[in-house]
């Protein structure tokens, strides 16, 4: 059912239409009203989370406040195309889109928008002041979404097979159709260790490219090489696994190479001092030593932990 | 020759550390009940901190609660590798009192728990109190200050927090 495009109290028309439009506008205002939602301030969600300012978010919110639901939808559709949106801004745009469709009676489209919102905020609820009819409709949508299967996420992990010790290990992954609010995590442990450590994947310059870095101190070079077990998991805000490569019981592995031992002595056919390798080696050694000395002289490896201790009752 | 020496002296005078190492300030609030029985504090950094239940951790010695492999190896100022950094209470005059503790090579990374344990004066030291803070990240720059509060453990723990 499509309702009037612009619904404001005071619109001239037949009495029944005026009453209907005024009622819808009031419902929209009640349902949308949230603390701190002033347009010149960052928006505050029902969860208390502050949404950073964004022109599209503010404009769409104003349009919803004024009952311009179709304009609000257009603003949201344009706003979603912006490349630098944060997850919070995106969630807020979907919330406004869901509300607009809800008030226009487009249940299917409202469901699509709320599905995306609920991926980011599974516990999102309409304000308590929302009219029972709207709340019932939202509850039905939420229930439907819960029963449906989660959207598949495509995850491709570039396997790591070997790593040099004492150096950070970067695991790269390509993730398409990443759900809003979902996170990709790398879990890793030294083979035989009891528990996995985890690190979040960070998005690269290309939207679908992600990487996670195992710090160098976690993969020290040792006398013997050893294996590190790892797996990658993409989970949504409700911690549902959307995609994964490996799992705790069948992890992927890479080997950390052993420390390099001293080079074996070379059989000498000619006097050692005539070997060009000796002089190249000496040259490289001198250069490395100089670099090391400079680094030691200029680097400051010591961290300071200034501890301020305040004992209760003492000045 | 004089010019060469002058140049060398100028270059040498410009050498030396110019960047400050990483800092990781800790502000520790100790409850009055602990004042008489404190001998030292013990600082531990535990990997995968978000998996720790910080409330449960504070009831007993951390070394008895997590696998030894989860402790980040720390290097004290002398370069000695330790599982936890122990520093005797030695307060300077002033309000609040301060104490500088040095670490070599602050371990960088994400998802740690910082556990500070108050060690009692007993002949066999016991855990007098403990604090637990989740650290999202430790960087090579100036890390934000951590506010930790240690209260007298009630009921007292019988464990010795030292490794």
Interface residues (C-beta under 8 A of the other chain):
Chain A: X190 X193 X194 X195 X196 X197 X198 X199 X200 X215 X217 X218 X297 X298 X299 X300 X301 X302 X303 X304 X305 X306 X307 X308 X309 X310 X311 X312 X313 X314 X315
Chain B: X15 X16 X17 X18 X19 X20 X21 X22 X23 X24 X25 X26 X27 X28 X29 X30 X31 X32 X34 X35 X41 X43 X47 X48 X50 X51 X67 X69 X70 X72 X73 X77 X87 X89 X91 X95 X96 X97 X98 X99 X100 X101 X102 X103 X104 X105 X106 X107 X108 X109 X110 X111
